[in-house]
Amino acid sequence: MPVRVKICGITNLEDAEAAVAFGADALGFIFYKKSPRYIDPLRAAAIIRALPPFVIKVGVFVDEALEEVSRVREDASLDRVQLHGDETPGYCAQASPGVIKAFRIRGRADIEKLSLYDVSAFLLDTYVEGVPGGTGETFNWEIAVEASALRRIILSGGLTPDNVAMAIKTVRPYAVDVSSGVEARPGKKDLEKMKKFIDEAKTA
């Protein structure tokens, strides 16, 4: 079965519609105000209303109050919430169902933490001090191989059209996630790169 593809950091309808047309399975909307890819929940809701129902819409939050996550989830009709901060297992349980917990990977010790969480999927990203995501840097994929055999893993961190096929062949993840690797600039996708990324991922 082809790996699933999530295009993250969507800020406009043109990019969203292009991603869907190219074959993306999921789109990510970032509700973390410090991110250069932040989108207002009302704007995200308008984009989501224009999308086909079979595309999974994911809201990305970083250490946000549970009440705010629930409100945005309902207002924007999100299918999943991706928690990209230091959220505890208890927090994730309260935010369920449909929780994707992100981990910023420095070494094997970070992978061992996955067993503490009962969530729908885990997103593995690259650890960069003070930056919760969208770093454009890879981590050692070999660390993720063991986790991928046991859990539903979404591989992220520095993926591009040029390396995604190798990443998939190495890790065999449930899905891959890309943001900066297919951008013209923060918040605006390069449509050619995005199409190539999805094509490479689907044929890996």
Buried (B, 14 or more C-beta within 10 A) or exposed (E): EEBBBBBBBBBBBEBBBBBBEBEBBBBBBBBBEEBEBBBEBEBBBEBBEEBEEEBBBBBBBBEBEEEEBBEBBEEBBBBBBBBBBEBEBEBBEEBEEBBBBBBBBEEEEBBEEBEEBEBBBBBBBBBBEEBBBBBBEBBEBEBBBEBBEEBBBBBBBBBBBEBBBEBBEBBBBBBBBBBBBBBEEBBBBBBEBBBBBBBBBBEB
